[in-house]
Amino acid sequence: MIANNAQITVVGLGTGDEDQLTLGVWKKLQQAVKSQASLYLRTMDHPMVHLLDTNQIPYQTFDANYMAHQSFEQVYASIADRLIQAAKESSAEVIYAVPGHPMVAEFTVQLLKERCPEEGIALSIMGGESFLDQAFIRFGFDPIDGFQLLDATSLSRYALNPQLHTVIGQVYDTFTASDLKISLMEAYSDDYRVVVGHSLGVAGAEQIIEVPLHELDHVKGYGNLSLVWVPKSEKDQDLYRTFGRLHEIVQILRSPEGCPWDREQTHASLRKNLIEEAYEVLETIDEDDPDHMCEELGDLLLQVMLHAQMEEEIGTFTVYDVIAGLNEKLIRRHPHVFGENKAEDADEALVNWNAMKAEEKRKKGIDVAKQSVLDGVPRDLPGIMKALKLQKKAAAVGFDWSEVGQVINKVEEEIAELREAIVNEAEEGSQERIEELGDVLFSIVNVARFLQVDPEEAISQTNRKFVQRFSYIEEQLRLRGLSFEQTGLSEMEMYWQEAKKVAKLP
């Protein structure tokens, strides 16, 4: 229901060339004087305003609103408030004129579309030439080849796609251009060619400037009628940072026209590769080598891509299903981040995570009460890592030693049993020796847990230390022209002790 015949008509003033102003809009502006309609301009900073002045068409502007508020969102909301108030108070039509086309990059119109029905106000919209019309003409590309329009003030790196022509509006000033440059450089090379357009289609004011991306904020003249065009690219090097290109490459490798080795691989044949690549990533962490880590993470990601591609080929799932499932799980299991739960520290966050895991199992029909406490530890984890996880789960329900001294005593007990097994069993590698050695290792892991030391990290550090010291021995023998066969154990021990002093572990 319309209150008191209240009506707002939004008209588009076009891009600034009066020859491109639609006849319908011009008639509406002329009738504003005769019908005593109130004419409001979002801003007088537009070339068409001189036409209103020349024809003595009175108007009010909202330029003061930009100075009165700290954010564009507040400015636009204040404009919508004022227009709605004017429509309710006036018996005549309220005309609101905006640059370009009312439905292209005009947030105030979107606010009016939301609020006018609730306020009982009739809203009509009359189109005008959009800045996009001039962008297609002046930049010279066909949008059907792939095109997107983005807002410089709220640009997301995830929206950027080098395979599409991208026009970016709302580049009001040099500061906005600088922020835009930084965002674009996350997806494009520093020297990627981009085009700045000022006042497109406006005679005597138009400027079209092509620059490398890193000089985007060096261009002068940014204002309300400025655009940036990022041309689409089909060059491989410009697409390397996109996930879609990675997916496409793996598809090609597995295709009949692809690589024979990649085509022959199965989940089983790549099982070892997946484990090895994961450990190579861990090695780069130990080395504190970011460049090497970047490379090895890529190799690990390739394993994920290959396994997902195999499933895509038989129609079970794709890598995008993997991503969708992971995104959904991360949001679901972090209610303290994406929901209303709270977590003040890591322990509380872990409680939330475990609670969500238990709820997921219940929804799948799994009776959590009937599950073993030890369930959930992967079967094929490396032995030391698995021992630690099993002990932690048992300790969580109270099955644990009370203090580290008891654990040390247990280690000594297990070593004694191993000695006894060695004495009793003549056959090397007997089952009893294996079992007793396993008990010793398991008890050592318990010591590590009580000391709050990751046993995998501890043994990795010792391995690196051993490699460094043994490499020192090798180097000393090479310097003296000796081989291991020519060197006695006592001499090697001497070099070993030297290595302890000179070879420092990073």
Secondary structure, 3 states (H helix, E strand, C coil): CCHHHCEEEEEECECCCHHHCCHHHHHHHHHHHHCCCEEEECCCCCCCHHHHHHCCCCCEECHHHHHHCCCHHHHHHHHHHHHHHHHHHCCCCEEEEECECCCCCCHHHHHHHHHHHHHCCEEEEECCCCHHHHHHHHHHCCHHHCEEEEEHHHCCHHHCCCCCEEEEECCCCHHHHHHHHHHHCCCCCCCCEEEEEECCCCCCCCEEEEEEHHHHHHCCCCCCCEEEEECCCCCHHHHCCCHHHHHHHHHHHHCCCCCHHHHHCCCCCCHHHHHHHHHHHHHHHHHCCHHHHHHHHHHHHHHHHHHHHHHHHHCCCCHHHHHHHHHHHHHHCCHHHHCCCCCCCHHHHHHHHHHHHHHHHHHCCCCHHHCCCCCCCCCCCCHHHHHHHHHHHHHHCCCCCCCHHHHHHHHHHHHHHHHHHHHHCCCCCCHHHHHHHHHHHHHHHHHHHHCCCCHHHHHHHHHHHHHHHHHHHHHHHHHCCCCHHHCCHHHHHHHHHHHHHHCCCC
